[in-house]
Amino acid sequence: MTFEKIQAIIVDQLDKEEEEVQLETNFREDLEADSLDLFQIINDIEDEFDIKIESEEGLTTVQDIVTFVEVELAKK
């Protein structure tokens, strides 16, 4: 469920197809996302899951963000 919600946000923000956004997908290399794209994606994820992401550092793949969100949700 977490992956599907994050995938939908990324697909919407970057105007990509669902097949292009998988767990191993790298934001910059595979999706050609720039800093502004990542900022907007992170904002949308924060709103969707009611969490705070302090830094995008270390969040280079979709799996990185899914794992981060799941850890944050487990803390609640």
Rosetta blueprint (number, residue, H / E / L):
1 M L
2 T H
3 F H
4 E H
5 K H
6 I H
7 Q H
8 A H
9 I H
10 I H
11 V H
12 D H
13 Q H
14 L H
15 D L
16 K L
17 E L
18 E H
19 E H
20 E H
21 V L
22 Q L
23 L L
24 E L
25 T L
26 N E
27 F L
28 R L
29 E L
30 D L
31 L L
32 E L
33 A L
34 D L
35 S H
36 L H
37 D H
38 L H
39 F H
40 Q H
41 I H
42 I H
43 N H
44 D H
45 I H
46 E H
47 D H
48 E H
49 F H
50 D L
51 I L
52 K L
53 I L
54 E L
55 S L
56 E L
57 E L
58 G L
59 L L
60 T L
61 T E
62 V H
63 Q H
64 D H
65 I H
66 V H
67 T H
68 F H
69 V H
70 E H
71 V H
72 E H
73 L H
74 A H
75 K H
76 K L
